[in-house]
Each structure stands twice: as structure tokens, then as C-alpha cells.
């Protein structure tokens, strides 16, 4: 996608990466490449770079189901 996912703040992306991968993100840069997903280059505190992808699952029902507690 050429422009970032507006519904998700980059602070949330960094927080999810920290919680899921145990990485402290010192820099997060949107990477406008690919088709149908959102991508960032994350630099961790140890200077390693990581490729981060986020999909908007509301636009991709074939990737799974949403369950409600209702």
C-alpha cells in the first residue's frame, strides 16, 4: 500500500512488535511497497532492522473469521 494504514498509529505498531517479538523499536519507517498489506522497517535498540507487515483483516475475509462474544 502506498500510504500508511490510517486506523493504526505507529506507536501501536511499535508496541505490538515489542510485545510479540520482545524488541524495543527505536525507529519505525513506513515502507510503501507491496500489494494489499502495510509494511514498515523497524530498527531495534541494538541497531538490527526488521520488516514488519500489518494486514487490514476487515478487507480480507478469506484470511479468517471474526468471532464475537455476543
C-alpha positions in Angstrom: 0.0 0.0 0.0 1.3 3.4 -1.0 0.0 5.2 2.2 0.0 4.1 5.8 -2.9 2.4 7.5 -4.7 5.4 9.0 -6.6 3.5 11.6 -3.4 2.3 13.4 -1.0 4.7 14.9 2.7 3.8 14.6 3.0 3.8 18.4 0.6 0.8 18.3 2.8 -1.0 15.7 5.9 -0.4 17.9 4.0 -1.6 21.0 2.8 -4.8 19.2 6.3 -5.5 17.9 7.7 -5.1 21.4 5.1 -7.3 23.0 5.2 -10.0 20.3 8.8 -10.1 19.4 10.4 -8.6 22.5 12.0 -5.8 20.5 12.4 -2.2 21.6 11.8 -0.2 18.5 14.0 2.9 18.3 12.8 3.9 14.8 9.8 2.9 12.6 9.7 4.0 9.0 6.7 3.3 6.7 7.7 1.3 3.6 5.2 1.9 0.8 5.7 -1.3 -1.2 3.7 -4.4 -1.8 0.2 -5.1 -2.7 -2.6 -5.4 -0.2 -0.6 -5.1 3.1 1.1 -2.3 5.0 4.8 -2.5 5.7 7.4 -0.8 8.0 11.1 -1.1 8.5 11.7 -1.2 12.3 15.1 -0.5 13.8 15.6 -2.1 17.2 17.7 -0.6 20.0 20.5 -3.0 19.1 20.5 -1.4 15.5 19.1 -4.6 13.8 16.4 -3.9 11.2 13.2 -5.8 11.0 10.5 -6.0 8.3 7.0 -5.5 9.8 3.8 -6.2 8.0 0.2 -5.4 9.0 -2.9 -6.5 7.2 -6.3 -4.9 7.3 -8.3 -8.0 8.0 -11.6 -6.2 7.6 -10.8 -6.1 3.9 -9.6 -9.7 3.6 -12.4 -12.1 4.9 -10.6 -15.1 3.3 -7.9 -14.9 6.0 -10.1 -15.9 8.8 -13.2 -15.3 10.8 -14.1 -12.8 13.4 -15.9 -14.1 16.5 -18.0 -12.1 18.8 -18.8 -12.7 22.4 -22.4 -11.5 21.7 
